[in-house]
Amino acid sequence: LLAGCNLAPRYRQPTAPIAPVYQPEGFAAASADAPLASELGWREFFRDPRLKALIAAALERNRDLAQSYARIDQARAQYRIQESQRLPTLEANGNASRSLQPPAALGNAIPQSIELSQYGANVAVSAFELDLWGRVRNLAEADRQRYLASVEGARAFRLSLIAQVASAYFDLRAGEERIALAERSLEGRREGVRIAQLRLDAGVTSTVDYDQAVLLLTQTQTELADLQRSTEQTRNLLTVLIGGPINQELPPANRLEDHINPFREGLPSELLSKRPDILQAEHNLRGANADIGAARAAFFPSISLTGSYGFASTALDGLFKG
């Protein structure tokens, strides 16, 4: 009965104040045949083959994602270490020694050395705690929940990485199209300055019109330079996210309007129950509950057992005979 005690508070899942139906404002509902967003993998969610290649490279080469997976292994090992404390730790060892002891001389007799042998073998249990109040059990449960939280944290980071790569890719594509538009506008501004120069030389117009054309040309050049700078920054960000430049040739890209598959919305409760960051927070909350149980158990007496059983003999063949 004492071993069944658990002082951790009973976990109650928080109730989220959510609406019964989810319908974003300004968006038309998709057809009932369309899949839920949570049921689509990233390969089905995105259509662009170039974007798929970039996301696959990021999932394989991103260093921060590799760190998050390493933290899973670390948390799993810590949980296994703590879980092992619920069972006794057996230590077995054996020893043997042999020494020569010279006796005292007796008269004229030559002293002879005496050979002494000692053998031993034992099995011991050291400081095994009787978990009467659930302290060790709750510590193991807390580490287990932290391990599960690290798994969900890696999932959340993986989804975030996919979203960041997709966002940077779309920004890069949009920046390239805006640069192309700005370059066409620049050609038009240069042609306008040339015409204004001809009109000024012919005396048809004043310098005000020419200065206005030059001003518009300078503004277009400034906007083009700013677009080129921001687009290169986005390109560098994408390179960092995918873990470095890709040497192989990428597949051709789709048009911007053909990038994402249509999907229908789900209920908020369904979305919340599948979000890894929320699941991570819930595992951390369960781990905190277990920590409370371990802290409460510390107010009660702790009983540990230490014992050993073994044999000792001066002869190896008689070690286990007495």
N, C-alpha and C positions, 0 to 999 in steps of 0.2 A: 504493500500500500504506500509506503514511504517513497519507493522508487518511482511510483506513478505520479508524484507531485510535479506540477509545472506552474511556476509563478508568473509566467508571461501573460500579459493581458490578451484576451480573445480578440483576434483581428476582425475588424469590421470594415468592409470596403466603403470608401466615401461615396456618397451619392452626388453625382454631378448635376447641376441645374441646366439641363439641356432640353431643347424643344423636341416634340415627338416626331416632327418631319423636318428634313433639311432641304431647303430650296434656296440656293444663292440668288440674291437680287440681281436682276439684269441678265440672267442666264435662262435660256429655255431648257425645259426638261428633255433629256435624251429619251430615246425609245426604250421600251421595256426589254427589248432583246439585247441592248448594249450591256456589256459586262460592268461589274462594279470596279472602281479604280483600285480597290484593295485586292482584287483577284487577278490583276494584270501584273506580269513581271516587266522589268524595264525594257526587255527586248520586244515585248508586245506593245508596250506603251508608246515607244518612240518608233517612227518609221524610217527616219533618215539613216542610211547605211554608214555614212561617215560619222555621225554622232554615236552610233552603236560601237564603232571601232574605237572611238575616243573613250567612251565609258568603260569598255572592256579593258583598255590599257590602263585606265585610272584604277580600276578594281584590282588589277594585277600588280601595279608598280607604285601606287601611292604609299608613302612611308608612314603617314599618320594612321592609315587604315591598318598597316602591318603592326603598328604599335598597339592599336586597340585589340587586335587578335592576340597579341602577346600578353596583354593584360588579362584576357580570358584564361589563358594557360596559368598565369600567376594566381588568379583567384581560385581556379580549380585546384591547384596544388595546395593553397592555403586551406581550402575547405577539407581536403583529404587529410591534411595534417591534424586539423582540429577534430575531425570525425574519428581519427584513430585514438584520440584520448578517451573515448567511451569504452574502449577495451583495454584489458591489462597488457602491459608491455613486458614480455618475457625476455629475460637475459640469461643466456647459457654460456658458461665458460669452463675451461679446464686449465690446469696448471701442473707443471712437473718441475722438480728441482733436485739436484744431486750435488753433494758437497763432501769434502774430505776433511775430517777432524782429527788432528794428531792427539793421541792420548799422552798422559804424563809418563815419563820413563820409570820403570820398576827395576831397581838394582842395576845389574850390568846388561839387562835385556835391551835389545834394540826396539825402540817404540815403533809400532805399526799404526799407520793411519787407518781410521775407521770411515768407511763409506756410508753416508746417510742419504737416503732417498725419500722424497715426499711427493705424493700425487694427490690431486684433488679434482673434483668435478661437481658443479652445482648449477641449479636453475633458480632464478630469483625474480620476484615481482617487486618493483620499486615505486612507492608513492602512488598507488592506484586509488583514485578518489571514488568513493561510493556516491553516485549521483542521486542522493536522496531528494534534492530539491530542484533537480533539472538544470543546474548551472552549466554543466558540461554539455548537456543536450541542447540548451538554448544557445550556447556559444557556437556549437556546430551548425545549428539552424541559421544563426546570423551570418556565418561565413557562407553557408549554402545560398542564402538569399543574395548576398553580395556577389557571389559567382554568377547567379542567374541575372542579376542586374548588369554585370559586365557583358554578358551575352547580348542583352537587349541594347546596351550602350553601343556595342559594336554594330548591331543592326541599324541603330539610329544614325551612327556616323556614316555607315555605308549608304543609306538613303540620302543623307545630306550631301555626301560626295557626288552621288549621281545627279542630284538636283543642281549642285554647283557647277558640275561639268556641263550639264544641259544649258543652264543659264548663261555661262560664259560663252558657250558655242553659239547660242542665239544672239547674244550681244555682239559677238565677232561677226556673224553673218550680217546682222543689221548695220554694223559699222562699215563693213565693206560695201554694202549697197549705198549707204549714205555718202561714202567717199566717192563712189562712181558718179552719183548724182551731183556732188559738189564739183567734181572735175568737169562734168558737162556744163555746169553753171559757170565755172571759171573760164571755159572756152568762150561762152557767150559774153561774159564780161570783157574779155580781151578784145573780142570783135567789136563790142560797144565802144571801147576806148579808141580802137583804130578808126571807127567811123566818126567818133567825136573829134579826133585829131584832124581828119580830113575836112570836116565841116568847119573846124576852127581855122585851118589854113586857108580855106576858101572864103572865109569871112562871112559864112552863113549864120554862125552862132557865136555866142560869147564864151569867155573862159569859164563861166559858171557851169555851163553844161559839161564842158570837158572835165572840170574838177569834180563834178558829181559822178561822172563815169569812172574816174580814177578812184574815187572814194569807194564806190561799189565794188570795184575790182579788188581793192585792198581788203575790204570786209570779207569777200569771198575767199581770198587767199588765207586770211586769218582763220575763218571757219574750217577750211580744208585742213590747215595745219593742226587745229585742235582735234578734229575728227581723226586724223592720222595718229596723233599722240594717244588718244583714248583707246583707239582700236589696237594699237601695239601693246598698250598696257593690258588690255583684255586678252590678247594673244599670249603674252607672257604669263598671265594668271592661268590660262588654260594649260600652258606647258608645265607649270608647277603642279597643277592638280593631277595631271596624268603621269607625273613622275619623271618628266624630261621629254626631249624631242623624240618623235617617232621617225625612225629612219626609213621604214617601208612606205610605199605609196598607199595613200588612203583611198577608199572607194569614192565614187562621185556622190555629191550631195543632192538632196531633193530641194524642191522649192519650199520656202518658209511656210506656206499655207498647207503643206502636206506632211507635217512633222508628227502630229499627235493623233492617236486613234481616239474616236469618240467613246465616251463612257457615261454611264448614268450614276447619279449620286446615290449614296447610301445613307442610312440613318446615322445620326451623330453618335449614338451608343455603339453601333457597330464600328464606326471609324475610331472611336476612342479606345475600344478594347483591342484594336490591332496596331495602334501606334506604338512603336518600340520605346520612344522616350517616356510615354506614360506608363508602359509596363515596367520600364527601368525604375521609375519613381515608386511604383507600387512594390517592387521587390525590395527597394531600400527601406520602405515603410515597414514591410514585414520583418526585415532584418533589425530595424530599430525596436520593434515589439519584442523580438527575441533577446536583444540586449537588455531590455527592461527586466525580463525574466531572470537573466543572469545576474543583474545588479541586485534584484530583490533576494535572490538565493544567497548572496554574499552576507546578508544579515544573520543567516542561520549557521550552525556549526558545520564544519567541513571535516569529514572522516576519511582518512587515507590509510591504505593497507600496504605494508611492506613485509615481505617474507622471502625466505630462501630455503632450499632443500638441496642437500648434496652429500657427497661421500669424500672421505679422506683416508689415505692408507700409505704405509711405507713401502708397499709392494704393488706394482701395476696390476698383476694378475689377481690381486685380492681387493681391488678398489671398490667393487660393487658387492662385496660379500659381508659387509658388516655396517 
